[in-house]
Amino acid sequence: MTTDSWYALYVIPSEEETVARNVSKINGVTDTCVPIEHLLYRQGGVWHRRERLMIPSYVLIQVEELTAAIYHKIMDIGSVIRLLGKTATEMPKPIPAQQIEVIRQMTVDGASHPMTLTWSKQDGAVVLESTIPEGVDVIKIDTRQHRVTATIRLGELEARVHYPLIPSSLSKLSIE
């Protein structure tokens, strides 16, 4: 297991992939991640899967050791606005490992984990039959749109994310 630290970069919207590519070329940066979530939506009576950024305008980077030289190389990339957790007098603080673990449970290689939540109705209430990773707070369960809205924390950032939601009564939901 690596002891490298994870940090979050706040970047110009729509430049996440470009920044991730450019940051990954810097010596000392071991990994970059632009988490993507899959949403289900219905169009013309057919369910479709759509990808979108899980945390828009943010790129996660893993660094062996964040030195002043690496920090300045990252900040010299045109679309980077700032590193989360940076104060005027101190270097940015890394994102706690348990918060990064939540993102890892939700994503695989930057794409949303194939995990979907299942639910059923018991006594008129919606009951989730799947487990949600620890550190994720459910805000809303929308059975009509087939999604669960939840919040996760990354350092000082609180982001809303979505999980696909499938009724347990459906053995298969045809998704194109």
Secondary structure, DSSP 8 states (H G I E B T S, - for coil): ----EEEEEEE-TT-HHHHHHHHHTSTTEEEEE--EEEEEEEETTEEEEEEEESSTTEEEEEES---HHHHHHHHTSTTEEEETT--SSS------HHHHHHHHHHEETTEE-S--EEEEEETTEEEE-S---TT-EEEEEETTTTEEEEEEEETTEEEEEEEEEEETT-S---B-
